[in-house]
Amino acid sequence: MVRIEGKVSERRAKNGGRLYFSNPKIETVNHLPSGVGDSLFGSDIDEHSLYPVYPESRGITSIWLYHALRKIFKTGILETIPEILPQYILDKYHLPGIKNALIFIHSPLKHDDAIVARKRFSFEEIFTIQLRSQRARKQYRSQHSHMIENNPRLVDEFIKRFPFTATDAQRRSIDTILADLSAERPMTRLLEGDVGSGKTAVAATVAFAVTSTKRQVAYMCPTEILSKQHFESFISYFSYLGIEIGLITSSGCRKFPSKVNPKGWTDISRAQLLKWVATGQIAILVGTHALVQKSVKFKNLALTIIDEQHRFGISTRSGLIDKGGYDAVPHLLSMTATPIPRTLALTMYGDLDITLLDQSPSGRKPIITEIVTPDRRKDIYEHIRQELKNGRQAYVICPRIDEPDPDKELALNARSVKAEARRLQAEVFPEFHIDIMHSRMKPADKEKAMVRFKNGETHILCATSVVEVGVNVPNATIIIIEGAERFGLAQLHQLRGRVLRSNHQAYCYAFAETLSKKSLERLKALTVAKNGFELAELDLSQRGPGALGGSRQWGISDIAMDALRNMKMVEAAREEARNMIENDSLHEYPILSEYVLSERNKFHFE
């Protein structure tokens, strides 16, 4: 008896088509698989028909791994592996113990065995992640924090000064956060809003509530461009109050207001800024990761705001929270414009309460998104030319900075910022001014490029995804994304958000050179999704387990990523973990406790 595995192909001949195996793998078996030829050979079966598929490399196939594991299992090693899950959880959710789960997942006798094994390992990983999150949450919230008294009249006056009408979602978010700030325990909240939903205005309002009680606010951003942008945004919100605002980045420090120009900022020395922060004179300090350096000391930091918090490491976030001193820890408001599927949000941010900004400012028109193949380039360029003549501006996003090295076999063959800017200037838009921006430019040069673009001196900015987060130029209403099939859906959505900053009609053109069926399906999701949250759910369902950002990047295994499409499982794991931590019963399960507290098992989502 032999088992033959291979790709089945058809060969056509004059006397009819024939099926054959292409390059088959052949192995000897003792009996036929279950259900095969029972009527001829009887049902004395000890071989199964299911074989696991592993990530393979040259010389190591799934069949080789399967037989290697069978040999290992026969050594009795399974008897030595400790059970991490409490028995009551195994019973409650009908999960197999660790020994049976390992056998089922590597040598399933039937399909249901493989499913229940995956369920067990998925639940285990989500559960242990939740245990760590809930434990961290309880520890942080057990500390004393600043009680910020809310003055509704003053807050309402502040909101009325917005250059737009606050949405209901913004007002609900502000009320929720202010209620948290009035409690003695520290707030731990995630404000999740789609691009252009007005998170900065919410952050400014709660910062106002804090500074009106003579306490300080720290606002951390992932990039220097974004930190400078928020510094200027806060100046526009707070200039009438006379509140002093500081900016600290690796390339320099600024302060508002300036003695020379009361309505503007001035460059100051790092030493002088740190002195004013330490004395409490600077009420709001905006900056990059430079905020967490030991030399930065606050007098009475009461609120820490972290923008695009998933871009910071755990140690970076912890370092900023520790700036509150020993008497009281600061409240924590994390923000993200990256829409996250609910299951992933509950898992990633298990230690945070989640608030959604699910409305866009009134008057915003839905963005027109099109997938553009090479044969339609000229038509799109003509439309863009007309928009530029009407006074609008455009981004062109490229996957590379420089042209690929022809001597490198694996070099990414895609359009580059420098070459595309030259081509567009010479061949397509000679009448308009084109500038470039990318990550290898000096911070001062990047800022100058952005200032020129903001002031309308540059009509087209050719850039890498360095403009992905938060860059705000309301007059820019067109974005071309070259090699769109090379970007993830979440990143495409972030890039598209750069032109959702005004009430002008916005356009996003996803230029694709080569489109597979899968790539086309993914890009079509970008054109039909109504908002980022819907797009995130589509992304998760299309990509499947392990592909949302890559399991290594997110710190979650492929099997746990699979579980993130199962809301009931995530909620059950979260509830069991919360109960165990709240009841202080983790210590009753020594093996589980040791695993959860182990440094080597700490996860991260950077």
C-alpha positions in Angstrom: 0.0 0.0 0.0 1.3 3.4 -0.9 0.1 7.0 -0.3 0.7 9.3 -3.2 0.5 13.1 -2.8 1.0 15.7 -5.6 -0.6 18.2 -7.9 -3.3 16.6 -10.1 -3.0 17.8 -13.7 -4.8 16.8 -16.9 -3.1 15.7 -20.1 -5.2 15.9 -23.2 -4.9 13.1 -25.8 -6.7 12.0 -28.9 -8.4 9.2 -27.1 -9.5 11.4 -24.2 -8.0 13.4 -21.3 -6.0 11.7 -18.6 -5.3 12.8 -15.1 -1.9 12.4 -13.6 0.2 13.4 -10.5 2.9 16.0 -11.1 6.1 15.2 -9.1 4.3 13.2 -6.5 5.5 12.3 -3.0 5.2 8.5 -2.4 5.3 6.8 1.0 4.4 3.3 2.2 1.5 2.8 4.5 0.3 -0.2 6.5 -3.4 0.3 5.8 -5.6 2.5 3.6 -6.8 5.8 5.2 -10.1 5.7 7.0 -13.1 5.4 4.7 -11.0 4.6 1.6 -11.8 1.2 0.0 -13.6 -0.2 3.1 -15.8 -2.4 1.0 -12.8 -4.0 -0.6 -10.3 -4.2 2.1 -12.4 -4.2 5.3 -12.2 -1.5 8.0 -9.1 -2.6 9.9 -7.7 0.9 9.8 -4.8 2.4 11.9 -3.7 5.1 9.5 -5.5 8.4 9.2 -6.2 10.6 6.1 -5.2 14.0 7.6 -1.7 15.3 7.5 -0.5 18.6 9.0 1.0 21.3 6.7 4.0 23.1 8.3 6.0 26.1 7.0 8.5 24.3 4.8 12.0 25.1 3.7 14.4 23.3 1.3 15.0 19.8 2.4 12.4 19.9 5.2 8.9 19.0 4.1 5.7 18.7 6.0 5.9 14.9 5.7 9.4 14.8 7.2 8.3 17.0 10.1 5.2 14.8 10.6 7.2 11.7 11.0 9.9 13.4 13.1 7.2 14.5 15.6 5.7 11.0 15.6 9.0 9.7 16.8 9.3 12.4 19.4 5.8 11.7 20.7 6.7 8.0 21.1 9.5 8.9 23.6 6.9 9.8 26.3 7.8 13.5 26.3 4.1 14.4 26.2 3.7 13.1 29.8 6.3 15.7 31.0 4.6 18.8 29.6 2.7 20.7 32.3 -0.9 21.8 31.9 -1.1 25.6 31.9 -4.9 26.0 31.9 -7.0 25.5 35.0 -9.2 22.4 34.8 -12.4 24.4 35.3 -11.7 26.3 32.1 -11.0 23.1 30.2 -14.3 21.7 31.4 -16.3 24.9 30.9 -15.3 25.5 27.2 -14.8 21.8 26.3 -11.1 22.1 25.6 -8.7 19.2 25.4 -5.8 19.0 27.9 -2.3 19.8 26.7 -1.3 16.2 25.9 -4.4 15.5 23.7 -4.2 18.9 22.1 -0.7 18.3 20.9 -1.6 14.9 19.5 -4.7 16.3 17.9 -3.0 19.2 16.2 0.0 17.2 14.9 -1.7 13.9 14.2 -5.5 14.4 13.9 -7.6 11.3 13.3 -10.4 13.4 12.0 -11.0 17.0 11.1 -12.8 17.8 14.3 -9.7 16.9 16.3 -7.7 19.5 14.5 -10.4 22.1 15.0 -10.7 21.5 18.8 -6.9 21.6 19.2 -6.6 24.9 17.4 -9.4 26.2 19.6 -7.6 25.2 22.7 -4.3 26.8 21.7 -6.0 29.9 20.5 -7.9 30.3 23.7 -4.8 29.7 25.7 -2.8 32.5 24.0 -5.6 35.0 24.1 -6.3 34.1 27.8 -2.7 34.6 28.9 -2.4 37.9 27.0 -5.5 39.1 28.7 -4.2 37.9 32.1 -1.1 40.1 31.7 -3.2 43.1 30.4 -5.7 42.8 33.3 -3.0 42.4 35.8 -1.2 45.5 34.5 -4.4 47.4 34.5 -5.2 46.5 38.1 -1.7 47.4 39.3 -1.8 50.8 37.5 -5.3 51.7 38.6 -4.6 50.8 42.2 -2.3 53.9 42.4 -3.3 57.4 43.4 -3.9 60.0 40.6 -4.9 63.6 40.2 -8.6 64.4 40.6 -9.4 66.9 37.9 -12.5 68.9 38.7 -14.6 69.5 35.6 -16.0 73.0 35.0 -18.6 72.4 32.3 -19.1 76.1 31.5 -15.4 76.7 30.8 -15.1 73.5 28.8 -18.1 74.4 26.7 -16.7 77.9 26.0 -13.4 76.2 24.9 -15.3 73.9 22.5 -17.3 76.7 21.0 -14.0 78.4 19.9 -13.3 75.4 17.5 -13.2 76.6 13.9 -15.8 73.9 13.3 -18.9 72.5 15.1 -17.9 69.6 17.4 -19.6 66.3 16.4 -21.8 64.3 18.8 -19.0 61.7 19.0 -16.5 64.3 20.0 -18.7 65.6 22.8 -19.4 62.1 24.0 -15.7 61.3 24.1 -14.9 64.5 25.9 -17.6 63.8 28.6 -16.3 60.2 29.1 -12.7 61.3 29.5 -13.5 64.1 31.8 -15.5 61.7 34.0 -12.4 59.5 34.2 -10.2 62.4 35.1 -12.5 63.3 38.0 -11.9 60.0 39.7 -9.1 59.4 42.2 -7.7 56.3 40.3 -5.8 56.9 37.1 -7.5 56.8 33.7 -6.3 54.3 31.2 -8.3 55.0 28.0 -7.8 54.5 24.3 -9.4 57.0 21.9 -9.8 55.3 18.6 -10.9 57.4 15.7 -10.8 57.2 12.0 -8.7 59.6 10.0 -10.0 63.1 10.1 -12.5 62.4 13.0 -11.1 65.1 15.2 -9.0 63.3 17.9 -6.7 66.3 18.3 -9.6 68.6 19.2 -10.7 66.1 21.9 -7.1 65.9 23.2 -6.9 69.7 23.3 -10.2 69.9 25.3 -9.1 67.5 28.0 -5.7 69.1 28.1 -7.5 72.4 28.7 -9.4 70.9 31.6 -6.2 69.7 33.2 -4.2 72.9 32.7 -7.0 75.0 34.1 -6.3 73.4 37.4 -2.6 74.4 37.2 -1.4 70.9 36.3 0.7 69.8 33.4 0.1 67.8 30.2 2.6 65.7 28.2 1.7 65.0 24.5 3.9 62.4 22.8 4.0 61.8 19.0 5.8 59.2 16.9 7.5 61.5 14.5 9.0 65.0 14.5 6.8 66.2 11.7 3.7 65.2 13.7 5.0 66.7 17.0 5.6 70.0 15.3 2.2 69.9 13.7 0.5 69.3 17.0 2.6 72.0 18.7 1.2 74.5 16.2 -2.4 73.0 16.5 -2.2 73.5 20.3 -1.0 77.1 19.9 -4.1 77.8 17.8 -6.4 76.3 20.5 -4.7 77.9 23.5 -3.3 81.2 22.2 -6.1 83.3 23.7 -5.5 81.8 27.2 -1.8 82.7 27.5 -0.9 79.1 28.4 2.8 78.3 27.8 3.4 75.4 25.4 6.8 73.7 24.8 8.1 71.5 22.0 11.0 69.0 22.5 12.5 66.9 19.8 16.0 65.5 19.0 16.6 68.5 16.6 15.7 71.3 19.0 13.2 73.0 21.4 10.6 75.7 21.0 8.3 77.7 23.3 5.1 79.6 22.9 4.5 82.4 23.4 7.6 84.3 22.4 8.7 87.5 24.2 9.6 88.9 20.8 6.4 87.7 19.1 3.5 87.1 21.7 1.5 85.4 18.9 4.2 83.0 17.8 6.9 80.6 19.0 10.6 80.9 19.4 13.5 78.5 19.4 15.0 78.1 22.9 17.8 76.1 24.4 17.1 72.6 25.7 18.4 73.6 29.2 16.0 76.6 29.4 13.0 74.5 28.3 13.7 71.7 30.8 14.0 74.4 33.6 10.6 75.8 32.7 9.0 72.3 32.6 10.5 71.4 36.0 9.1 74.6 37.6 5.7 74.1 36.0 5.9 77.2 33.8 5.4 75.1 30.7 1.8 73.8 31.0 1.8 71.6 27.9 4.9 69.8 26.6 4.6 68.3 23.1 7.4 66.1 21.8 8.7 62.8 20.3 10.3 60.0 22.4 12.7 62.8 23.6 10.0 63.3 26.3 11.0 60.2 28.1 14.6 61.1 28.6 15.7 61.3 32.3 16.6 65.0 32.0 12.9 65.8 31.4 11.2 66.4 34.8 7.8 67.7 35.4 6.5 69.6 38.5 3.0 68.1 38.5 2.3 66.0 35.4 -1.4 65.0 35.6 -2.2 63.8 32.0 -0.1 61.9 29.5 -1.4 61.8 25.9 0.2 59.3 23.5 -0.7 59.7 19.8 -0.5 56.7 17.6 0.4 54.7 20.7 1.0 51.4 18.9 4.2 53.0 17.3 5.9 53.3 20.7 7.5 50.4 22.6 6.3 49.4 26.0 9.4 50.8 27.7 8.8 54.2 26.0 5.2 54.4 27.1 6.1 53.3 30.7 8.9 55.9 30.8 6.5 58.7 30.1 3.9 57.5 32.6 6.7 57.4 35.3 7.2 61.2 34.8 4.3 61.7 37.2 6.5 61.2 40.3 5.8 59.3 43.5 2.8 61.2 44.8 0.4 60.5 42.0 0.6 58.8 38.6 -0.7 60.7 35.6 -3.9 59.8 33.8 -3.2 58.0 30.4 -5.0 58.8 27.2 -3.8 56.8 24.2 -5.0 57.7 20.7 -4.8 55.9 17.4 -6.1 56.7 13.9 -5.5 53.2 12.8 -8.9 51.5 12.8 -8.7 48.2 14.6 -11.1 45.2 14.4 -12.9 44.9 17.7 -11.5 41.5 18.6 -7.9 42.8 18.0 -8.6 46.0 20.0 -9.9 44.0 23.0 -6.8 41.8 22.8 -4.2 44.4 22.1 -5.5 46.9 24.5 -6.9 44.7 27.2 -5.6 47.1 29.9 -7.4 50.1 28.3 -11.0 51.3 28.2 -11.9 52.0 24.6 -13.8 55.0 23.2 -14.7 55.3 19.6 -14.9 58.5 17.5 -17.1 57.2 14.8 -18.3 60.4 13.2 -16.6 62.7 10.6 -17.0 66.5 10.8 -20.1 67.8 9.0 -19.7 68.8 5.4 -17.0 66.2 4.6 -17.6 64.6 1.2 -16.9 60.8 0.8 -13.5 60.4 -0.8 -13.5 59.0 -4.4 -11.1 56.0 -4.5 -10.1 54.4 -7.8 -7.8 51.5 -8.8 -5.7 52.7 -11.8 -4.1 50.3 -14.2 -1.2 51.5 -16.5 -3.5 52.1 -19.5 -5.4 54.8 -17.5 -2.5 56.9 -16.3 -2.8 59.6 -18.8 -6.5 60.2 -18.2 -5.9 60.4 -14.4 -3.0 62.8 -14.9 -5.3 65.1 -16.9 -7.9 65.1 -14.2 -5.2 65.9 -11.6 -4.0 68.8 -13.8 -7.4 70.3 -13.8 -7.7 70.0 -10.0 -4.2 71.7 -9.6 -5.3 74.5 -11.9 -8.3 75.0 -9.6 -6.0 75.6 -6.7 -5.8 72.2 -5.1 -2.6 70.2 -4.2 -1.5 66.6 -4.5 0.6 63.9 -2.9 2.4 61.2 -4.9 3.5 58.3 -2.7 6.2 55.9 -3.8 7.5 52.7 -2.1 11.2 53.5 -2.6 13.4 56.6 -2.1 16.1 55.7 -4.7 16.0 53.7 -7.9 16.7 49.9 -7.2 20.3 48.7 -7.6 20.4 46.7 -10.9 23.1 44.5 -9.4 20.9 43.3 -6.5 18.7 40.3 -7.4 16.1 40.8 -4.7 15.9 44.6 -4.9 12.3 46.0 -4.8 11.5 46.9 -8.4 9.1 49.8 -7.7 8.9 53.5 -8.5 11.1 55.8 -6.3 10.5 59.2 -4.9 13.5 60.9 -6.6 13.1 59.4 -10.0 9.3 59.8 -10.1 9.6 63.5 -9.0 12.0 64.1 -11.9 9.8 62.3 -14.4 6.6 64.1 -13.3 8.4 67.5 -13.5 9.9 66.8 -16.9 7.2 64.8 -18.7 3.8 65.3 -17.0 3.5 68.5 -14.9 6.2 70.9 -16.1 4.0 73.9 -15.3 3.7 73.0 -11.6 6.3 73.0 -8.8 7.2 69.5 -7.5 9.1 68.8 -4.2 10.2 65.6 -2.4 10.2 64.3 1.1 11.5 61.1 2.6 12.9 59.6 5.8 16.5 60.0 4.9 16.3 63.8 4.7 17.5 65.9 7.7 14.6 67.0 10.0 15.2 70.6 9.1 14.9 69.8 5.4 11.8 67.8 5.9 10.2 70.6 7.8 11.1 73.1 5.1 9.5 70.8 2.5 6.3 70.6 4.6 6.2 74.3 5.1 6.5 75.0 1.4 3.7 72.5 0.8 1.5 73.9 3.5 2.0 77.5 2.2 1.0 76.4 -1.4 4.5 77.0 -2.8 4.7 73.3 -3.8 1.8 71.9 -5.9 2.8 68.2 -5.8 4.7 66.6 -2.9 6.4 63.3 -4.0 7.1 61.3 -0.8 7.4 57.9 0.8 4.9 56.8 3.5 6.7 59.3 5.9 3.5 61.4 5.5 1.3 58.5 6.5 0.4 59.7 10.0 -1.3 62.9 10.9 0.2 65.3 8.3 -2.5 68.0 7.9 -2.6 70.1 4.7 -6.3 70.9 4.1 -5.8 72.2 0.5 -4.3 68.8 -0.5 -7.2 66.9 -2.0 -5.5 64.3 -4.3 -3.2 61.4 -3.4 -1.6 59.0 -5.9 -0.2 55.8 -4.4 2.3 54.2 -6.7 2.6 50.4 -6.4 -0.5 50.3 -4.2 -0.5 46.5 -4.2 2.7 46.6 -2.1 1.0 48.4 0.8 -1.3 46.9 3.5 -4.9 48.0 3.6 -4.4 49.8 7.0 -1.5 51.8 5.6 -3.4 52.6 2.4 -6.2 53.9 4.5 -3.8 56.0 6.5 -2.3 57.5 3.4 -5.7 58.2 1.9 -6.5 60.1 5.1 -4.0 62.8 4.2 -6.5 64.3 1.8 -9.6 64.1 4.1 -8.8 67.4 5.8 -11.4 69.8 4.2 -14.8 70.0 2.6 -13.4 69.9 -0.9 -13.9 66.8 -2.9 -11.0 64.4 -2.3 -9.5 61.8 -4.6 -7.3 58.7 -4.0 -5.8 57.0 -7.0 -4.3 53.5 -6.2 -1.8 53.0 -9.1 -1.1 49.3 -9.6 1.5 47.9 -12.0 0.8 44.2 -11.6 -2.4 42.9 -10.0 -3.1 39.3 -9.0 -6.6 38.3 -8.2 -5.9 38.5 -4.5 -4.3 42.0 -4.8 -7.3 43.2 -6.8 -9.7 41.8 -4.2 -7.8 43.6 -1.5 -7.7 46.9 -3.3 -11.4 46.7 -4.1 -12.1 46.6 -0.4 -10.5 50.0 -0.2 -13.0 51.4 -2.7 -16.1 49.9 -1.1 -15.5 50.3 2.6 -17.4 53.2 4.1 -14.9 53.9 6.9 -11.7 52.6 8.4 -13.4 50.4 10.9 -15.3 48.5 8.2 -12.0 48.3 6.2 -10.2 46.8 9.2 -12.8 44.1 9.5 -12.5 43.3 5.8 -8.7 43.2 6.1 -8.9 40.7 8.9 -11.4 38.5 7.1 -9.4 38.6 3.8 -5.9 38.1 5.1 -6.8 35.4 7.6 -4.7 34.3 10.5 -1.3 35.6 11.1 -1.3 38.2 8.3 -2.6 41.3 10.0 0.7 43.2 10.3 2.6 39.9 10.6 2.5 37.7 13.7 6.1 38.6 14.6 5.3 42.3 14.5 2.2 42.0 16.6 3.6 39.5 19.1 0.7 37.1 18.5 1.1 33.7 16.9 -0.7 32.7 13.7 -3.1 30.4 15.7 -4.1 33.3 18.0 -4.6 35.6 15.0 -7.0 33.0 13.8 -8.9 33.4 17.0 -9.3 37.1 16.5 -12.0 36.4 14.0 -14.0 34.8 16.8 -15.5 37.5 19.0 -17.1 35.0 21.4 -13.8 33.4 22.2 -12.0 36.7 22.7 -14.8 38.0 25.0 -14.8 34.7 27.0 -11.0 34.7 27.4 -11.1 38.4 28.5 -13.9 37.7 31.0 -12.2 34.7 32.5 -8.9 36.7 32.8 -10.7 39.7 34.4 -12.4 37.5 37.0 -9.2 35.7 37.9 -7.3 39.0 38.4 -10.2 40.8 40.2 -10.6 37.8 42.6 -6.9 37.7 43.1 -6.9 33.9 42.3 -4.0 33.7 39.8 -1.6 32.5 42.6 -3.8 29.4 43.0 -2.5 28.1 39.7 1.3 28.1 40.1 2.2 27.0 36.5 -0.1 29.6 34.9 1.1 32.3 37.3 4.8 31.5 36.5 4.1 31.7 32.8 2.2 35.0 33.0 4.8 36.7 35.2 7.8 35.4 33.2 9.7 38.1 31.4 10.5 36.0 28.4 6.8 35.5 27.7 5.8 39.2 27.7 4.2 40.1 24.5 4.3 43.4 22.6 2.3 45.0 19.9 4.8 47.5 18.4 
